[in-house]
Amino acid sequence: MSSDDELAERLRAGDETALREVYDRHGAAVLYLAQRLLGNRADAEDVTQVTFVAAWTGRDGFDPQRGTILGWLLGIARRKTVDRIRAAARDQRTTETVQAQQPPAAAPDEETPEHVVDRLVVADEMKRLPEEQRRTLELAFFDDLSHPQIAAVTGLPLGTVKSHIRRGMANLRRRWEVDGATSGSRSTGPSRAL
């Protein structure tokens, strides 16, 4: 039986039987990771297949000096899983948008200036957040990922993901209350201290 290093060398040389051996040896680990992240065996099987196709087509990118072949495969699987999660979230949002659309005759009036200002304030404050806080908030609210999914995507510990989201939301809330108090359009009462 070949070692992982020998398998990697054969794979990089274009030996198709090496791909089969790599799959036999590490396919279960890739499937396990994908299923843990997706929670769906059929999707996990698809991601596993896509992972090994990507490994074959990108075999020149494997560098044994940077890590093991299993680590490389799991990195590919994680990226392919994230792609699958994002695609599913986009599909869901598109479906909801299409279902929510009304005929043009019944379309609501244009957005109020207050809503436009609110959206601009949030976008501006998001730019001011530290990179990791902004990324976790974007993944949570724009990509609709759960905390464990964000941890998987970013490689951050789950507790750190939760802390980033909590601190990011607190920063946004503070800005919102300050801005709302000054403009009078967002605050319905006195501002609370956090």
N, C-alpha and C positions, 0 to 999 in steps of 0.2 A: 504494500500500500504506500502511495506517495505521501510525502509530508506536504503541509500547506505551502511551504516555500517552493517545492518542486511543482506542485499543482499550479501555483501562481505563475511560475516561469513558463510552464507549458501553455497556460491560458493566454498569457501575453504574447506567446509565439503563434497563437491562432489555432491551437489544438482543440478541436471540438469535443473530443472525448474528455479533455480536462474540464470543460464546462460541465459536462454530465457528472463527473466525479465531484466537482465543487458543489453542484446542486444536491447530489446524494448526501454529501457530508454536512452542508450548512443550510440546506433548504428549509429544514424544520425550524431552525432558529429564526430565519427571516420570516417564515409564516407566523411563528409565535409572536414576534414583535408587531407585525402588521395587524394580527388579530387583536392583540392587547390595545393597540392604538385605535383601531377602527370598530372593534366590538362586533364584527360581522365576518363570518368565515368566508363567504363568497367573495366579498371585496378584498379580504386578506389574501385569498388565493390569486386574485387578479394582480394585486400589488406584488406578490411574490414572483409571478411570471414576468411582470414588467421590470422588476428588479434584476432578474437574471438576464433578460434581454439587454437592459442598460449596461449590465456588467460586461456582457459579451461585446457590445458595440463600443464601450468605453474602456476596454481592457488595457489599452496603452496608458490610461490614467492611474492605474494601480501602481503604487510605489511601496515596495516592501520595507523601505527604510522609514516610512511614515506610520506603519501599522500593519496589523494582520489582515489576511484576506477576509476573515469573518467581520472584523471591524469595518472594513471597506464596504462589504456587502450590507451590513446593518446601516451604515451611513446612507447608502443608496436607497435602501428600503424606507428609512425615515423620511427622506426627501420625497419619495414617490407616495408615501402615505399622506404627507402634508398636502401634496398636489391633489390627491384624491379627496381629502377632507375639504380643501378650499373649493374644489370643483363642485362638490355636493352642496356646500353652503351657497355658492353662487347660483346653482340650479334651484335651490330652495327659495332664495330671494327673488329670482326671476319668476318662478311660479307664483309666489305670493304677490308680486307686483302685477303680473298679468291678471290674476284673479281679482285683485283689488281695483283694477282700472274700471272706470265707468265710461259709458258712451260720451263722446265729446259734448253733446248738448247738456249733459248733467255734470260736466266737469266743474269742480269748485273754482272760486275766484282765485286770482294769482296770489301767491304767497304774500303775507303781510310784511311790511318793513321790519317789524319786531322779530319775526322768525328768521329773516335774512341776517339781521344783526346778531341774534343768538347763535346762529350757525357759524358766523364769522368769529365771534368771541371764542367759541369752543375750538375751532380750527386754529386760531392764533395761540390759545393756551396750550393746545396739544404740541405745537412746535416748541414751546418753552420747556416741556418736560424733559427729563433725562432720557436718553435713547432707549434704555431697557424698559422704563416705565411706559413710554409712548408705544413701543412695540407690543408690550403685553396688552395694553388697552386696545390697540388696533386689532390684535388677534382676537381679543374677547368680544369686542363690540362690532367690528366691521366684518371679521371673518367668522364670527359666531362660534368660536372654539371654546371648549370647556377648559377649566384650569389644568387638568391632567394632559389634555391635548396641547395646550400652550407649553407646558413643561417639556413635552416630547419634542415639539417643534423647535423650541429655543435651546433645549439642553439645560435649562435652569432647574434647580430643585423646586418642587411643588410649593413649598413654603415661601420661597423667594418670589415665585410668580404671584402668589396671593398678596404678599407684601407690596410688590410693585403696583398691582392693581389698586389696592387699598390706598397707598400713598398718592398714586396718580389721581384717583378719584377725589381724594381730600384736597389736592392742589387745585383741581378743576372746580371743586365746590367753593373753595375760598375765593377764587377769582370770580366765580359766578355771583357769589354773595356781594363781593365788593363792587363789581360792575353793576349788579342789580340795584344795590343801594344807591349808587350814584345816578343811575339813569331813571330809577323809579319804575321801570317796566317789568322787572323780574321778581321783585321782592314784594311779598304780600304782608310782611310783618317785619319786626325788628330782626336783624341778623343774629344768628346764634353763634356763639363761640364754639370752636371745634375742640 
